[in-house]
Each structure stands twice: as structure tokens, then as C-alpha cells.
Amino acid sequence: MRDGGGHYRQIIVGSGAAGLTAAIYSSRAGLEPLVFEGSQPGGQLSTTTEVENFPGFEKGILGPQLMDIMKKQAARFGARFVSRDVTGADFAGGRLALQAGEDSYSADSLIVATGASPRMLGLENERKFIGRGVSTCATCDAFFYRGREVTVVGGGDSAMEETSFISKFASEVTLVHRRHSFRASQIMQDRLLANPKVKVEWDTVVTDVLGDEKRGVYAVVFENVKTGQKKEHPTDGLFLAIGHTPNSSAFAGQVQTDDAGYIVTHDGTATSTAGVFAAGDVVDHRYRQAVTAAGMGCMASLDAEKYLAAKG
């Protein structure tokens, strides 16, 4: 659908678990929200294979299938969808205006649920094997590597946490770090280095991901940054723990963000701008789970509905 702009009671930007849950609640409240799906409809779950930790699906469900069900549920109650990216925003003077290409939109209330993008290594085969050996979420995927050998890239606190978590399932975890010292807190380093399942490749980067259609990832290529020496390292999975980037650039200067770009909320999901609410991974840099994003989407819808009722 492309409607060419206009004014709406509510606009939701984002179509992941947070955005679609907000759309379900808002459409059931009669707000007929317009949902910007963006260039990746369904968010990060649209690139995920099996999802086993979302409540209500005893045998698991494919990520794209879960997002499709949620979209249909929202559409059933009156949510409308446009497959476009919001490229800019202007909240001056109390007006909530959005830009998508050459078209302008405005709303009485706005929910930002644009998510966050995992930082990648930039390798040719990296995205090819997402969900088939390459992962950006240990909590989501570590279970699938029970008794297998896994490689993790990173050196900060999140890498320490993810490596420790993966080691509960994997038989061996190789942590790759481009320097000879970690950025993580000392207590987390000590805990990790004492883990008998973990070994560290210092001064090393991953330069290639090897795999095929049948097996998925079966090895990565290491390169020592000091000697230039390369070697092939057999592995069943590659976890990237080098951080996330919140997708908040379209709202820069319009709502308060922290130093990393995550939108700051208060009193639930309210932002620094009246009538603008935020939910999901564009706010949450701690949990980053589909179920927590969905919960925040529900909260944002209820907060926005209450705001609109108070405005009359």
C-alpha cells in the first residue's frame, strides 16, 4: 500500500515484535494505526529460522511465520501497512510530522519501534549463513549448539556474557579478539578465562565464513593481525558479539537518546516529546528478546491510547 502521505490518529514506525504488538492493541482500540514496515518487514525475526522461546508455540515456529501471523492479526482489527522507510521527522511546535521519500505524514500519536541492527563483520558469506550457523543472539540460538564447537567474536562485556552462556551448551567455545586484552570488566574476564570450555584466540580476526547449503557453517578463517598468518578453524557456529546499533537516526534531534543512540523513555514508554512513545530494541539494549519487545509494544500502545484520551 502507498497512500502518498496524510494525517493519522496514530502512526507506528517498525514492524518487528514491538511494532506489530502495538499495532494489534492500537487497532483493537479503534485507532486504525498506519504501520511503516520499513525495508525489512518483520524486523530481526524475519531473518531468523527456528524460534523456540516465544510463548504459545510448543514446537517452535519459524521467525518469518511468527511475524506474518502477528501482521495478519493486526490487519484483522484494522491496522494499515505501508512498505516504506521513514527517512526523517520533525516534531517542532508540537506537530508530529514524518517524511518518507517525497511524501509527508503526520499523526496525533507516534510509536517508534524501529529496533536495532546487529553489527556485522562485513564478510561476503556472513549474511548468507545467518540462521544457518551465523547468529547475533546467544540467548536465542545457543540451545541449538548443544555438544558442538562454537566460535564467538568480541571483547566487551556482552561478548563475555554471551560466551559464558553459550558454554553451558557447547562442548567448546573459541573466543576471537583482535587485541591482546579485553575491554570487558575485570571480574567478567576472570570468570570467562577460568571457564575450562573456553579458549581465546588473541590478536585475531575472522576473515571468512565457510559453509555450504547442506551443512551450513562448518569453519571460519582466522588471521593473526600481528603476523598475518591465516588458518582454517573448524566450527559449527559463529556468534557475533560486537554490539548493536539502534535504528534511531531518522529521529535524531527530535527525541532524547543516550550516547549510543538508544531512545530514552520515562513513565513507561513516553519519550521526551509529547505524543511520541518508543518500544523494543530501539530502547532496550539489555534484553533484546522478541517477547520483551512485544511486551513493550503493548505498553506503548496503552500509553499512547491514554495520551490520546487525555487530549480528547
N, C-alpha and C positions, 0 to 999 in steps of 0.2 A: 504493500500500500504506500502511495505517496500522495499526500494531501496538499503539499505546497504551502504549509505554514498555517497560522491561525492561533486563536486563543482557546485554552482548555481549562477545565476546572482543576485538573491535575495532570502533570507530566512525570513519567518515571524514566530515568535515563539508565539503561542497563537491563540485561535480560538473563542474568545468572540466577542463582537460587534466591538472592536477596530481592532483585528486581521483580522476578516472577511471583514470589510470595507476596510482595507488596501489591502487585497487580491483582492478585486473587482477592486480597482483603479489600482493596480500594474499589474494585469493580462490584464486589458484593455489597459495598456500602452505597452503590449508585453513583460513584464519582466518574465513571466512564473514562478511566485514565488512558492517556496516549503513551505507549511504551516505545522508546527508542531501543531497538535491538542491537545496534552497533554493527561493526564489521565482523564480530564473532558472536552470532546469536547463541545463547546458552552459556556464555562465559567459559571459564576454565573446564567445567564439566563436559562441555561439548567435545573436548579433546581427550576425555578420559574413557577408558574401556569399562572395566567392571567396577561398580560402586557397591560395596558390601556394608557400609556403615551408615546409610541413610535409613532412618526408621520407617518401618512399614513394608520393607521388601525382604522377606525371609531368605530368599535365594539370591539376593543381589539384583542389580539392574544396570544396564549399560548407561553411561553418563548421558549421551545424546538422547536416549529414550526417556530418561527421567526428565530432562529439560523439555522435551516435546510434550510429555504428559502435563507438566506444570503450565506450559504455554496454552495448551488446549483448555485446561481448567480455567485459566484467567479469561480466555476468549469467550468461553461459555457464559460468563457473567457480564460480558460487555467491554472488556479491555480491547483496545485497538493497538495495532503494531505497525511500526514503520522500520524498514531495514536500512537505517541511516545512522551515521555518527554525528553526535553533537560536536561542533567544532569551536564553539565559543559561547560565552554567557555574559550578560550584563544585568546586574541586579541594582543598579543605581536608581535612587528615587523610589525604592520600594517596588519597582516593576521587575518581575521575574521573566527575563527575556533570554531566549536561546537562539543560536544560529546553527543551521545545518545546511552546509553548502551555501546556496544563494537564498534560501528560504528562512524566514524568521518565525519563531513560535513564542508564545507567552502563556503563562499559567498563573492560577491563584495559589497553587502549591506545587512544590517540586521535590521529588525524591531522587537523590543521586545514589546509584548502586552500580557504579562503573567498574568495580573490582580492582584487582591488581594483577600485574603481569610478572611472572617469574623471570628473573634474569637468566639468560642462557649464555652458553659459551660461544655461540656464533659458528658452530660447526655445521657442515653441509648435511650430515646424517642425523644431527641431533633431533630436529623436529620430526624427521621421518620415523623415528622409533619412539616417539612419545606414546606412552601406554603399552609399548611392546619392548620394554627394557629400559627406557629412559623415563625418569619420574622427577617431579619437583615437590613431592609431598610424601614424607616418610610416614606420617600418621595414616595417610590414605592407602599406601601401597606396600608398606614393609611386610605385612602379613603374607603377601604373595611370594616372598623370598625366604620362606622357612627352610632352613637347612641348605641354603645356597650361598654362593660367594657374591658379594656386592661391593661396588666402588662408590665413594662419596666424594664430591668436590666442594671445598670450602675451608674456612679457617676461623670463622667467627663463632659467637655463642650459638647461633642457630645450627651451624654445622656440627658443633659438639652435641647438641641436643638430639639432632636427627641421627647422627652416627650411633649414639648410645641407644636410642630407641630401636634402630634397625638391628643392632647387635643382639637384641632379645629374640630375634627370629633367625637371622642369617647365621651360617656357620663361620663366616669370616667377613670382616669389613675392612677394606683398604681406604683410608682417608688420604686424599691428594691435596697438597697445599703448595702454592707457588713460592712460598718463602720458607725460611728455616725456623720460624717462630709463629705461633698462633696469635690472632688478635683477641681471642676469647679470654674471659676472666680466668684467673689462675686456678680457682677451685674447679672449674669445669674442665680445664686442661688436665689437671691432676687426675680427676676422675676418669677421663677418657683414656689417658695414657696407661692407667692401671688396669684397663679392661683387656683381658687376655685374648679376646676375639678381634681386637682392633690393631692394625698395623698402619704406620704412617709412611707415605712417600713424600719426603721433604723436597723443596726446590723443584717441584714437578708440576707440569700442566698436562691436561688431556688434549691431544691434537686431533684425534679422530675417534669415531664410534663405529665399530664393526658389527655387522649383523646381516641377516637375510630374512626373507618373507616367512620362512617356516619356523625358525628358532627365535627370531627377534635378535636382541643384542647378545653377542657371545664373547666380545672382547673390546677393549679400548686401547688406544695407543698413548703411551706416556712419553713425555720429552723432558729431560732434565734441563732446567733453564740455565744452569751453570756450565754444563759440559756439552749440551746439545745432543746428547745420546738419546736415542729413541728405543723403545721396546714395546712389544705387544703384551698386554696383560689380560689373560682370560677372566671374564666376569659374566655373571648372569644378569646384572642390572647396574645402571648408572643413576645415582641420585644427585641432583644439583641442589646445593645448599648455599647459594651465593646471594640470596636475598630476593626481594620482590620490589617492584616499582608501582606505586598506586596510580591508577588511571584518573588523575585529577587535574591534568594540565588544562583542560577546557574551562575549568572553574578557578584558575589561578587568579588571585586578587579579588575574587568575588565572595569567597568563604574562607574562614580561618583554617590553615593547615599547619601541621607541625614541620619540623626541619626536614623530614623525609618526604613530605608531600601528602601525608595521610590527613584526611579531613577530620577536624576536631569537632566533637559533639558534646552536648551537655543536656541535662534533663531528659535523658533518653536518647533520642536521635536528632534533636534540634541542632542546627549549625549556628554560626554567628550571624546568619542572615535570616530574618523573619520569613517564615513560609517555606524555607528550604531545609530538608531533612536528608540524612545520609545513612546508608546501611551497607553491611557486607564488608568485603576486603578492602574497599577504598577507605574504610575507617579502621578496620580490625587488622593489626599486624601481629597479633598474638596467636589466635586460634586458627583462622583461615580454613574453616571447615564448612561444607555445604549446609549442615544442619544449623550451625551458629549464624551463618549468613541468612538462612531462611527465617530464623527467629528474629533477627534484626530487621528483616524486610517487613515482617508482621508488625513489629514495634513502630517502624517508620510510618506505615500506613495508618495505624491507630493514632499516632501523634499528629499526623497531617490532618486526619479527619477531625480530631479535636480542635486543631488550629482553625480549620475552615468553619466549624460550628461556632466558635467564639467570634469569628469575623462576621458571621451571619450571611 
